[in-house]
Amino acid sequence: MEKRIFGKTGMEVSILGFGGSEIGSGTDVAKAGKLLNEALDAGLNVIDTAECYGDSEELIGQTLSHRRDDFYLFTKCGHAAGFEDEDWNPSMLEKSIDRSLQRLKTDYVDVIYLHSCSEKILRQGVVIEVLQKAKEQGKTRFIGYSGDRTDALYAVQTGLFDSLMISLNIADQEAIDLVLPEAVERQMGIVAKRPVANVAWTYETLPEKAYPYVYWQRLKELGYDFLSDHRRTIATTLRFALTVPGVATAVVGTQKPGRWEENAELLRTSTLSEQEYGNIRARWKQVAGEDWVGKT
């Protein structure tokens, strides 16, 4: 699988990364191990998880700790999942980072991200200091911010983060103009999250409270001509995210064995033509409302 340099970190990452959220709810060890090992065997070398993804960290630790040198490991902190403290409490963050390392059965991760932290909290500085301390102690090689909108813009503008993880897909393009130019200028390693827009085009109807609803509604209005062909849409959405300047890898989750080889095959051509990319961007600019902000 094609690899790209991950900003100033110098890491050479695969253009697809394994998103650990989907395995965190009710996936048994055997199935998780199959999915994760298949991903590595297909050429992926990025595994992304978080403190609040259910059992995801434990499953990754149980099934991949013997292959730790084969991949880059990303996790996130910020939500007090399983702790009595409030979100963003500095003491909780330190405990959460240590717990993540224990769950993942490793001495270090490659990037720890602050998970959807608001600008207001970022401005206080303490949460960033916790991550910087973890970096100094060797618990992580680099630190990053995962989030969207003007919160992400402020995080980038601090100049303190090595990496940015941000929502980016055919139904979520705010970041392309708002945040990514500054992230590229600072040579941050950029990860596209939700690159396949929660496969929202596959639903005939959705209730407003459904997780993919926002993207589903936007895609109805955008009306891209390729949406009627599922395989073409998957390929186009992945390639779109990977065509955006600065993006090094796109994180995707799945519960389906064999999907990684399929995606790797789709991405033998990893970017869209200038015309294809321009058409998608032009349609977005024509249709998108002011409230079509990044989905956090």
N, C-alpha and C positions, 0 to 999 in steps of 0.2 A: 504494500500500500504506500502511496505517495506520502512523503514526510516534508514538513516545513520547519524552518527555524522559529522558535517561540520567543520572538522579541529579544530583548537584551539578556534574557536568561541563557541563551545559547542552546537550550534543549532542542533536539530534533524530534518533533512530535508528529504522530500520524494524523492525517487530515480528518479521521473519524476517531472519536473517543467514546468509551463505554460510560453511559450515564447510569449511576447506581440507584437512582430513586425507585425505579420500577421493581427491582428485586427485593426492596426493603419491606414489602408488605405480603407476608404469607408464602414466600418462595422457600422451598426446602433446600438444604445444603447441596444435595445431589444436583438439582436443577440449576441452582446458582453456579455451582462449580462448572457445569457443562457450558452454560452461557458465557461465563468469564473466560474459561480456557479456550473456547471456540473463538472468542474475540481476539485473544492474543495470537492464536494460531492463524487467524485471518490477516494479521499484520497490524492490528491496533496496538498502540503502546501507551495510551492514556486511559486511566481509570479514574472517574470522578464520582465522589460520594459526599455525604454530609452527616453532621451529628443528628439531624432530625429525619433521616430517611429510614426510619424503622430499624430493621436488623441489617441494613446494607453494609455498614462497616464491619460487623461481626462476620458476615458471610464472605466478604472479600478477604478478611484475615484468615478465616478457616480454609479457604480454597486456593488462595494465591500466595500465601506468605512464602512458600517454597520457590516461587518464581519472581521474587521481589526485584531482581535485577533485570527483569524483562520488560518493565513498564514504569511509567511515571505515575505517581499517585497523588491525587488532589483530594482534599476534603475541605469542609467549611465549618465555621463556628459562629455563634451568635444567639441562636435560639436555645432556651434553657430546657431542652428536651430531656426529661428525667431528673432535672435538678430543681430544687425548691427556689433557687434565686430567680430574679427577674432577668429577662433577656438583656444582653449587653453588660451585665454586671461583670466588672473586670476579674473578680475572683472566680466567678463561674466560668468565664472564658478560659482561664488558665486550667481549671479542672476539666473542662470540656476537651481542650487540646490533649491533655494527658490521657483522658479516657479514649479519645479517638486513636491515639497511638497504641494503646492496649488492645482495643478492639481489632485494629488492623494488623496486629502482631508485627509491628515494625518500630524501629527507633526514630524514624523520621518520615515525613512526607515531602514531596517535591514542592507543593504549594498549599498553603492554608489561606482560605478566602474568608473575609468577613461576609456574612450571609445576609444580603438585603438590608444593610444597615442604613439608617436615614442620615441625611446631611447634618441634621441637628446633633445627632450623637457623634458623628465623625468629627464635627467641629470642636468637640470637647477634648479630643486627642487621646484619651485614655485607652480606648479600644485598640487604636493603632499601635500604641506603645506595647500592649500585651502581645500583639503579633510580632513586633520588632524584637521583643525579649525572647520569644520562642525561636526566632531566627538566630539570634545571638547564641542561644543555648543548643543549637543544632537540631531542634525538633522539626524545623522546616527549612528547606533551602531557600524558598522565596515566599513572599506574601502577596495576596491579591484581594481584589474587591469583586464581589458578585452582586449585581443589582442593575437597576435601570433608571431611566429618566434623569432629572437634574441631580439626584443623589449620586448616580454614577459619574456624572460630569464633574461634580465637586471632588469625588474620590480620585479621579484621574488628575485633576488640577493640583492636588496636594503634592504630586510628584513622589509620593512615599510608597506606592505600590508597584510591584513588578509585573502584575498580570491583571487583566480585566476579563470577567465572564459576564456576558450581557445577552439579553433576548434579541434574536435576530432571525427573521424568516420572511417569506413573501407576504405575510400578514402583519408583520411587526418590523417596520423599517425606520422608526424614529432615530435609533442610535446611529444610523449611517451618517446623518448630518450633524446630530447634536453632540455625540460623544466620541465616535471613533476617530475623527481627524486628530483630535488632541492626543488620544491614546497612541495612535500611530507615530505622531511627532515625538512622543516620549519613549518610543520603542518598547511598549508594553507587549507582553505575550497575550494575544486576544483569543478568547474562546467564545464561540457562538453557542448559546443554549437555546433550547426549543427550536432547532433549525428546521424541523418538519412540521412546525405549527400545530403540534398535538394531533396530527393527521385529521384535522377538523373537517376537511372536505369529504371524509368518508361517511359522515352522518347525514341522514335525510332530515332530521329535526333534532333539536336539543332544547331542554329547559334553560332558562336564563342563568340558573345557579350551577349548571354543569361546567366543569373545568375548561373544556375547549370552546365554550360558547362565544367568547369574545372573538376568537379567531374565526370561528364558523360564520358569525355574522359579518365580519369584515370580508371574508372570501366570497360570500354571496354578493356583496356590493362590488368587489373587485372584478369578479367574473372572468378570471384568466381562462384562455381557451384550452389550456392543457389540463384543467381540473377534472375533466371527464375520463381521463386515462390514468388510473391509479399508479401504475409503474412509472409512467412518464412524470407524474406529479412528484413522486418520491425523488426521482433523479433530479428534477428541476429544482425542488426546494433545497436539497442538499447542495447542489452545485451553486445555487444562488448565494447561499450563506458563504460558501468557500470562494466565491468570486469577489465578495466585498473586500476592498483593500485593507490589508492588515490582518485579516482573520487567518489564524494558523490551524485551528481545529474546531470541529463541530461535534458537540456531545449529544449522543442519541441513546435512549433507553429501549430495551425490548424484553419481552418474555418468551420470544419465539426462537428456539434453536434453529440454526441455519441462516438466520437473518443477516449475520455479519458477513458471511461469504457473498450473499446476494447484494448487500450494500457495497461491498468492496468491488464487486463486478460492475455495478452501476457507476462507480466513481473511477473507472479506468480513464474517463475524461472528467476531470474534477472541477472544471469551471465552465460557465456559459460563454457563448460567443458575445462579443460586444453588443450586437444587435439584440440578442435575447435578454441580456442583462438590462440594457437600456429600455426595452419595452416594459419590463416588469417595474422598473423604477418610474418610468413615465406614467404608467397606469396608477401607481400608488400616489404620485404627486397630484394626479387629476382627481382622485376619488377620496383620499384620506381626509378625515375631519380633524379638527384641532384636538379632539379628545382621543385620537388614535395614538396614544402614548405607549411606551414600552410596557409589556405585561410583566409585572413583578411577581 
